[in-house]
Amino acid sequence: MKLPWNTEELEERIEELEQKLEEEKQDKESWRNRFKAEEERRKELSRKKQEAEEELNRLKDKQDKDNEVEEEEEEWDGTFENLDYNSARRLLEKLSTIESGGGELVSIYSPGKLEDHRDLRSIKNSITKNQYSRIQGENGFVAFIDEELGSFILKVAPFYPEKFSIEEKFDVEPIMEFFKRKKYFTLVSAGETYIYTEKGGGFEEVEVLKSRIDREHGKGGFSQGRFEKKREEQIESHLNEIRQVLEGLEGEVYLRGQRDLSKKLPGKFVGGFDPNRSILERFYGLQLGRSN
């Protein structure tokens, strides 16, 4: 019996359709892989975009915080207030209890001009520009600085050596140790000088030296030379009396008052004093400046 179709042609047609079907399957698989790759690429782009946005927000937050800190710091007008001895000790004791795990607490001891400090470059690199502006140009101070706490700038008689540190705690020990130990303070002026012993805030008068010293001559003329010579002799006599007492003392001697006279006496000159302040406050000349 003869079939109405050609078997050979039918087989070729089937083979052709099967091949076409296979090609379509391969195309479908290819498109599926492309879609997956595109989907992964879009997910990666989305992730990177999210990370970039988060980083941008962090930077904006940091910038806003820095601007706020700068604005707060600018509120300080640079003035210092007199600080009594007991308040200074309490402040130092509080500062000594502060700890930072990151070792970010800055302590600066500058007995002279800050610009002459041997660690000036390190100081500038360790604090902000605004924080540095608070101490720039200052002479004879100790500063304790932290980004969050702000700056505590303590003007005090320069009995301490230069120092700079960045540690987990503020270095208040040199001042606290000096407060505790016995020493002598001499308040020097022409014709009237007081010598005291002081330890831990307690003090006693050791000697009062008073001499007659004529006031400076202001008229001029031939008699002025003789007058000035006599006055110089009176001052030298007063200085000799002071020397005799100071040379008999055992311990550290610090001089406050007239520079020209103090430089001629044994001991360390640490500046003038304010006669309107209490005796103890004249010794240390404590003043505090604080900024955020």
C-alpha positions as CSV (number, residue, x, y, z in Angstrom):
1,M,0.0,0.0,0.0
2,K,1.4,3.4,-0.9
3,L,1.2,6.0,1.9
4,P,-0.1,9.5,1.0
5,W,3.2,11.1,2.3
6,N,6.8,10.5,1.7
7,T,8.4,9.0,4.8
8,E,11.8,10.4,4.0
9,E,10.5,13.9,3.6
10,L,8.6,13.5,6.9
11,E,11.7,12.4,8.7
12,E,13.6,15.4,7.3
13,R,10.8,17.7,8.4
14,I,10.8,16.3,11.9
15,E,14.5,16.6,12.1
16,E,14.3,20.2,10.9
17,L,11.6,21.0,13.5
18,E,13.6,19.4,16.3
19,Q,16.7,21.4,15.3
20,K,14.7,24.6,15.3
21,L,13.2,23.7,18.7
22,E,16.7,23.1,20.1
23,E,17.9,26.4,18.7
24,E,14.9,28.2,20.3
25,K,15.7,26.5,23.6
26,Q,19.3,27.7,23.4
27,D,18.1,31.2,22.5
28,K,15.7,31.1,25.5
29,E,18.5,29.9,27.8
30,S,20.8,32.6,26.5
31,W,18.1,35.2,27.1
32,R,17.5,33.8,30.6
33,N,21.2,34.0,31.4
34,R,21.4,37.5,30.0
35,F,18.4,38.5,32.1
36,K,20.0,37.0,35.2
37,A,23.3,38.8,34.5
38,E,21.4,42.1,34.0
39,E,19.4,41.5,37.2
40,E,22.6,40.9,39.1
41,R,24.2,44.0,37.5
42,R,21.2,46.1,38.5
43,K,21.3,44.7,42.1
44,E,25.1,45.5,42.3
45,L,24.4,49.0,40.9
46,S,21.6,49.5,43.5
47,R,23.9,48.3,46.3
48,K,26.7,50.6,45.3
49,K,24.2,53.5,45.0
50,Q,22.9,52.8,48.4
51,E,26.4,52.6,49.9
52,A,27.3,55.9,48.1
53,E,24.2,57.6,49.5
54,E,25.0,56.4,53.0
55,E,28.6,57.6,52.8
56,L,27.4,60.9,51.4
57,N,25.0,61.2,54.4
58,R,27.7,60.4,56.8
59,L,30.0,63.0,55.3
60,K,27.2,65.6,55.4
61,D,26.5,64.7,59.0
62,K,30.2,65.1,59.9
63,Q,30.4,68.4,58.0
64,D,27.3,69.7,59.9
65,K,28.8,68.6,63.2
66,D,32.1,70.3,62.4
67,N,30.3,73.4,61.5
68,E,28.3,73.3,64.7
69,V,31.5,72.8,66.7
70,E,33.1,75.7,64.9
71,E,30.1,78.0,65.5
72,E,30.1,77.0,69.2
73,E,33.8,77.6,69.5
74,E,33.5,81.0,67.9
75,E,31.2,82.1,70.8
76,W,34.2,82.3,73.2
77,D,35.5,85.8,73.3
78,G,39.0,84.9,74.5
79,T,38.6,86.3,78.0
80,F,39.9,84.6,81.1
81,E,38.3,84.6,84.5
82,N,40.2,84.6,87.8
83,L,40.1,81.2,89.4
84,D,40.7,80.6,93.1
85,Y,43.0,77.8,94.3
86,N,40.4,75.4,95.6
87,S,38.3,75.7,92.4
88,A,41.5,75.0,90.3
89,R,42.2,71.9,92.3
90,R,38.6,70.6,92.0
91,L,38.8,71.2,88.2
92,L,42.0,69.3,87.9
93,E,40.7,66.4,90.0
94,K,37.7,66.1,87.7
95,L,39.8,66.3,84.6
96,S,42.0,63.5,86.0
97,T,39.1,61.1,86.1
98,I,38.3,61.5,82.4
99,E,39.4,58.6,80.2
100,S,39.3,58.1,76.4
101,G,39.8,54.6,74.9
102,G,41.0,56.2,71.7
103,G,43.9,58.1,73.4
104,E,42.6,61.5,72.1
105,L,43.1,63.7,75.2
106,V,45.6,66.5,74.6
107,S,47.6,68.1,77.4
108,I,49.9,71.1,76.6
109,Y,52.3,72.7,79.1
110,S,53.7,76.0,77.8
111,P,55.7,78.0,80.4
112,G,56.7,80.5,77.7
113,K,55.3,81.6,74.4
114,L,53.4,78.8,72.6
115,E,55.2,79.8,69.4
116,D,58.5,78.8,71.0
117,H,57.2,75.3,72.1
118,R,59.5,72.5,70.9
119,D,56.4,70.4,69.9
120,L,54.5,73.2,68.2
121,R,54.1,71.3,64.9
122,S,52.7,68.2,66.7
123,I,50.4,70.5,68.6
124,K,49.0,72.0,65.5
125,N,48.5,68.6,63.9
126,S,46.7,67.3,66.9
127,I,44.0,69.9,67.4
128,T,41.5,71.7,65.2
129,K,42.3,75.2,63.7
130,N,39.7,76.8,66.0
131,Q,41.1,75.0,69.1
132,Y,44.6,76.2,68.2
133,S,43.4,79.8,67.8
134,R,42.3,79.7,71.4
135,I,45.8,79.2,72.7
136,Q,47.8,81.0,69.9
137,G,49.8,83.8,71.2
138,E,49.3,82.8,74.9
139,N,52.2,82.8,77.3
140,G,52.4,80.7,80.5
141,F,49.5,78.3,80.5
142,V,48.4,74.7,80.6
143,A,45.7,73.5,78.2
144,F,43.6,70.3,78.3
145,I,41.8,69.8,75.0
146,D,39.2,67.2,73.7
147,E,37.0,67.4,70.7
148,E,33.9,66.6,72.7
149,L,34.7,68.2,76.0
150,G,36.2,71.4,74.5
151,S,39.2,73.3,75.8
152,F,40.2,74.1,79.4
153,I,43.0,76.7,79.3
154,L,44.5,77.4,82.7
155,K,46.9,80.4,83.1
156,V,49.2,79.7,86.0
157,A,52.6,80.7,87.2
158,P,55.1,78.9,84.9
159,F,56.8,76.6,87.5
160,Y,56.4,73.6,85.1
161,P,58.6,72.5,82.1
162,E,57.4,72.2,78.5
163,K,55.3,69.2,77.8
164,F,52.9,67.8,75.2
165,S,51.0,64.5,75.2
166,I,48.1,62.7,73.6
167,E,46.9,60.0,75.8
168,E,43.8,58.2,77.2
169,K,43.9,60.6,80.2
170,F,44.7,64.3,80.7
171,D,48.2,64.8,82.3
172,V,47.3,66.9,85.3
173,E,49.9,65.4,87.6
174,P,52.7,68.0,87.3
175,I,50.4,70.8,88.6
176,M,48.8,68.6,91.3
177,E,52.2,67.5,92.5
178,F,53.4,71.1,92.7
179,F,50.3,72.1,94.6
180,K,51.1,69.5,97.2
181,R,54.7,70.1,97.9
182,K,56.3,72.7,100.1
183,K,57.8,75.8,98.5
184,Y,58.4,79.5,99.2
185,F,56.7,82.5,97.4
186,T,58.3,85.9,97.6
187,L,56.2,88.9,96.6
188,V,58.7,91.5,95.6
189,S,58.3,95.3,95.5
190,A,60.6,98.2,96.2
191,G,60.6,98.9,99.9
192,E,58.1,96.2,100.9
193,T,58.6,92.5,100.3
194,Y,56.7,89.5,101.8
195,I,58.0,86.0,102.0
196,Y,55.7,83.0,102.6
197,T,55.9,79.3,102.8
198,E,53.0,77.4,101.1
199,K,52.0,73.7,100.8
200,G,48.7,72.3,99.6
201,G,46.9,75.6,99.8
202,G,48.0,76.4,103.4
203,F,50.5,79.2,103.8
204,E,52.4,81.1,106.5
205,E,54.2,84.4,106.5
206,V,57.9,83.9,106.9
207,E,59.2,87.4,106.8
208,V,58.1,91.0,106.0
209,L,60.9,93.3,104.8
210,K,60.2,97.0,104.7
211,S,62.6,99.8,103.8
212,R,62.4,103.5,103.1
213,I,62.8,104.1,99.4
214,D,62.3,107.6,98.0
215,R,59.9,108.1,95.1
216,E,61.4,108.7,91.7
217,H,62.6,112.2,91.1
218,G,60.8,114.0,88.3
219,K,62.1,117.6,88.3
220,G,65.4,117.2,86.6
221,G,68.3,119.5,87.2
222,F,71.6,118.9,89.0
223,S,70.1,117.3,92.1
224,Q,68.4,114.6,90.1
225,G,71.6,112.6,89.7
226,R,72.3,112.6,93.4
227,F,68.7,111.7,94.1
228,E,68.7,108.7,91.8
229,K,72.0,107.5,93.2
230,K,70.5,107.7,96.7
231,R,67.4,105.8,95.6
232,E,69.5,103.1,93.9
233,E,71.4,102.6,97.2
234,Q,68.1,102.3,99.1
235,I,66.8,99.7,96.7
236,E,70.1,97.7,96.8
237,S,70.0,97.8,100.6
238,H,66.4,96.4,100.5
239,L,67.5,93.7,98.0
240,N,70.4,92.7,100.4
241,E,68.0,92.2,103.2
242,I,65.8,89.9,101.0
243,R,68.9,87.9,99.8
244,Q,69.9,87.2,103.4
245,V,66.5,85.7,104.2
246,L,66.2,83.8,100.9
247,E,69.7,82.3,101.1
248,G,68.8,80.9,104.5
249,L,65.8,79.0,103.2
250,E,65.8,75.3,102.3
251,G,63.6,74.5,99.4
252,E,62.2,75.9,96.2
253,V,61.9,79.7,96.0
254,Y,59.5,81.4,93.5
255,L,59.5,85.2,93.0
256,R,56.6,87.3,92.0
257,G,56.4,91.0,91.5
258,Q,58.8,93.6,90.0
259,R,60.9,91.9,87.3
260,D,63.9,94.1,87.5
261,L,64.2,93.5,91.3
262,S,63.3,89.8,91.2
263,K,66.0,89.1,88.6
264,K,68.6,90.2,91.1
265,L,67.4,87.7,93.8
266,P,68.0,84.0,94.3
267,G,65.0,81.9,93.1
268,K,62.8,81.5,90.0
269,F,60.9,84.5,88.7
270,V,57.4,83.5,87.6
271,G,55.8,86.9,86.8
272,G,54.0,89.7,88.5
273,F,51.0,89.6,90.8
274,D,47.7,91.3,91.2
275,P,47.6,93.1,94.6
276,N,43.8,93.0,94.5
277,R,43.7,89.3,94.7
278,S,44.0,87.2,97.9
279,I,47.5,86.2,99.1
280,L,47.1,82.6,97.9
281,E,45.9,83.7,94.5
282,R,48.8,86.0,94.1
283,F,51.1,83.0,94.4
284,Y,49.7,81.1,91.5
285,G,47.9,83.8,89.4
286,L,45.3,81.3,88.3
287,Q,42.9,82.2,85.5
288,L,40.6,80.0,83.4
289,G,39.5,80.2,79.8
290,R,37.0,77.6,78.5
291,S,35.6,77.0,75.1
292,N,33.4,74.3,73.5
